[in-house]
Amino acid sequence: MGYLCTRVDFFSKKVSESKPTVVLGVSASIAAYRAADIASALIQRGYNVYCVLSTNAADFVSPLVLATLSRNPVLQSLSQELPGVPGHIFLAETADLILIAPATANIIAQAALGLAPDALTSVLLATRAPVLMAPAMNSHMWEHPATQAHVKTLTARGFTFLGPDVGNLACGQVGIGRLLPVEQIISAVIQHLEE
């Protein structure tokens, strides 16, 4: 059973105005386990971190783990809200930067098409913050003309893509599609927020 927060405790904490707020979006990829390392590294850097999951991301990484590491509850549903303030709108407006890691072909397509069926895609559609996407998928999925067209569309809208890397993939193949190392992802966040 996923870690679902009550209406009150999700937004009862005041976001520190002195620290940048990073919304870490996690989509349903085998690489989602690395979101825990990313959240931990962002916290160690001194950022406020809120995690938001796509519909099936909790099948790959525990919301409780992300909540513990980020020190904030995890948004998993469009029904999570502060009275009168939907959770996805709160995060969209609070974020200084949104990082989607890992970003699947599905989340890239939904973002490019302006679809918002879940909490993560709704945050993306509502935000005006910079968005970084760190793709992770099979090489054929990354190289597919549809995915490349969606990447081109999002890049034209100001999204920044971090990778993917080349290496061993979860499917057993070797090729492009691997999530960038955590250190490189964190460096890109720092560059966007501090330089």
C-alpha positions as CSV (number, residue, x, y, z in Angstrom):
1,M,0.0,0.0,0.0
2,G,1.4,3.4,-1.0
3,Y,2.2,6.2,1.4
4,L,-0.7,8.6,1.0
5,C,-0.7,11.8,2.9
6,T,-3.7,13.5,4.5
7,R,-5.0,16.8,3.2
8,V,-3.5,18.6,6.2
9,D,0.0,17.0,6.5
10,F,1.0,17.3,2.9
11,F,1.1,21.1,3.0
12,S,1.2,21.9,6.7
13,K,5.0,22.6,6.5
14,K,6.0,26.0,5.3
15,V,8.4,26.0,2.5
16,S,11.6,27.8,3.4
17,E,12.0,30.9,1.3
18,S,15.8,30.8,1.8
19,K,16.2,27.5,0.0
20,P,15.4,26.7,-3.6
21,T,12.6,24.2,-4.0
22,V,13.1,21.3,-6.4
23,V,10.1,19.1,-7.3
24,L,11.5,15.7,-8.2
25,G,9.1,13.9,-10.6
26,V,9.5,10.1,-10.8
27,S,8.0,8.1,-13.6
28,A,7.5,4.4,-13.9
29,S,10.9,3.1,-15.0
30,I,13.2,0.4,-13.5
31,A,15.6,3.4,-13.0
32,A,13.2,4.9,-10.5
33,Y,15.1,3.4,-7.6
34,R,17.8,6.0,-8.3
35,A,15.4,8.7,-7.5
36,A,16.1,7.9,-3.8
37,D,19.8,8.8,-4.4
38,I,18.8,12.0,-6.3
39,A,16.4,13.1,-3.5
40,S,19.1,12.5,-0.9
41,A,21.8,14.4,-2.8
42,L,19.4,17.4,-3.3
43,I,18.6,17.5,0.4
44,Q,22.3,17.3,1.3
45,R,22.8,20.3,-1.1
46,G,20.3,22.2,1.1
47,Y,17.3,22.3,-1.3
48,N,13.7,21.8,-0.3
49,V,12.6,18.7,-2.1
50,Y,9.1,17.5,-2.9
51,C,8.6,14.3,-4.8
52,V,5.6,13.6,-7.1
53,L,5.0,10.2,-8.7
54,S,3.4,9.2,-12.0
55,T,0.6,6.7,-11.9
56,N,2.7,3.6,-11.8
57,A,6.0,4.9,-10.3
58,A,5.2,3.4,-6.9
59,D,5.5,0.0,-8.5
60,F,9.2,0.8,-8.9
61,V,10.2,2.9,-5.9
62,S,8.6,3.2,-2.4
63,P,6.9,6.5,-1.7
64,L,7.8,6.0,1.9
65,V,11.5,5.9,1.0
66,L,11.2,9.1,-1.0
67,A,9.2,10.8,1.8
68,T,11.8,9.9,4.4
69,L,14.7,11.0,2.3
70,S,13.1,14.3,1.0
71,R,11.6,15.0,4.5
72,N,8.4,15.8,2.8
73,P,5.3,13.8,1.9
74,V,5.0,12.4,-1.6
75,L,2.3,13.6,-4.0
76,Q,0.8,10.6,-5.7
77,S,-2.8,11.6,-6.5
78,L,-4.7,14.5,-7.9
79,S,-7.0,14.2,-4.8
80,Q,-4.2,15.3,-2.4
81,E,-4.7,18.9,-1.6
82,L,-4.7,21.6,1.0
83,P,-8.3,22.8,1.3
84,G,-8.9,25.0,-1.7
85,V,-5.4,24.4,-3.1
86,P,-4.9,21.3,-5.3
87,G,-1.5,19.6,-4.5
88,H,-0.3,19.7,-8.1
89,I,-1.0,23.4,-8.3
90,F,0.8,24.1,-5.1
91,L,3.9,22.2,-6.3
92,A,3.7,23.8,-9.8
93,E,3.7,27.3,-8.2
94,T,6.2,26.5,-5.4
95,A,8.9,24.9,-7.6
96,D,12.0,26.8,-8.5
97,L,12.9,23.9,-10.7
98,I,11.3,20.6,-11.7
99,L,13.5,17.6,-12.3
100,I,11.9,14.5,-13.9
101,A,14.3,11.6,-13.2
102,P,13.7,9.1,-14.6
103,A,11.7,10.4,-17.5
104,T,10.1,7.6,-19.5
105,A,8.9,7.7,-23.1
106,N,5.4,7.9,-21.8
107,I,5.9,10.9,-19.6
108,I,7.8,12.7,-22.4
109,A,5.0,12.0,-24.8
110,Q,2.3,13.2,-22.3
111,A,4.2,16.4,-21.6
112,A,4.7,17.1,-25.3
113,L,1.0,16.6,-26.0
114,G,-0.1,18.6,-23.0
115,L,-1.9,15.6,-21.4
116,A,-2.4,15.6,-17.6
117,P,-3.9,12.3,-16.4
118,D,-2.1,12.2,-13.1
119,A,-0.4,14.3,-10.5
120,L,3.0,14.5,-12.2
121,T,1.8,15.5,-15.6
122,S,-0.6,18.0,-14.0
123,V,2.4,19.6,-12.2
124,L,4.2,19.8,-15.6
125,L,1.2,21.4,-17.3
126,A,0.7,24.0,-14.6
127,T,4.2,25.1,-13.8
128,R,6.2,28.0,-15.2
129,A,9.4,26.7,-13.5
130,P,12.3,25.4,-15.6
131,V,12.0,21.7,-16.3
132,L,14.9,19.2,-16.6
133,M,14.2,15.7,-17.9
134,A,16.6,12.8,-17.4
135,P,15.4,10.1,-19.8
136,A,15.7,6.3,-19.1
137,M,14.3,3.7,-21.5
138,N,15.2,1.1,-24.0
139,S,17.3,2.3,-27.0
140,H,14.6,1.6,-29.5
141,M,12.1,3.6,-27.5
142,W,14.5,6.5,-27.2
143,E,15.4,6.4,-30.9
144,H,11.8,6.0,-32.1
145,P,10.7,8.9,-34.3
146,A,7.7,9.6,-32.1
147,T,9.9,10.0,-29.0
148,Q,12.4,12.2,-30.9
149,A,9.6,14.4,-32.1
150,H,8.3,14.8,-28.6
151,V,11.8,15.7,-27.3
152,K,12.2,18.3,-30.1
153,T,8.8,19.8,-29.1
154,L,9.7,20.0,-25.5
155,T,13.1,21.4,-26.2
156,A,11.5,24.1,-28.3
157,R,9.3,24.9,-25.2
158,G,12.4,25.4,-23.0
159,F,12.7,21.9,-21.4
160,T,16.3,20.7,-20.9
161,F,17.2,17.1,-21.5
162,L,19.9,15.5,-19.5
163,G,21.1,12.5,-21.4
164,P,20.3,9.7,-21.8
165,D,23.6,7.9,-21.4
166,V,25.1,4.9,-23.2
167,G,25.7,1.7,-21.4
168,N,24.1,-1.5,-20.1
169,L,20.3,-1.3,-20.0
170,A,17.9,-3.2,-17.8
171,C,16.6,-5.2,-20.7
172,G,20.1,-6.7,-21.2
173,Q,21.0,-4.7,-24.2
174,V,23.9,-2.2,-24.5
175,G,23.0,1.2,-26.0
176,I,21.6,4.6,-25.5
177,G,18.8,5.0,-23.0
178,R,20.5,4.7,-19.6
179,L,19.8,7.3,-16.9
180,L,22.7,9.7,-16.4
181,P,24.8,9.2,-13.3
182,V,23.3,10.9,-10.3
183,E,26.3,13.2,-10.0
184,Q,25.8,14.6,-13.4
185,I,22.1,15.1,-12.8
186,I,22.8,17.0,-9.6
187,S,25.4,19.1,-11.3
188,A,22.8,20.2,-13.9
189,V,20.4,21.1,-11.1
190,I,23.1,23.2,-9.4
191,Q,24.0,24.9,-12.7
192,H,20.3,25.9,-13.2
193,L,19.7,27.1,-9.7
194,E,23.0,28.6,-8.5
195,E,25.1,29.7,-11.5
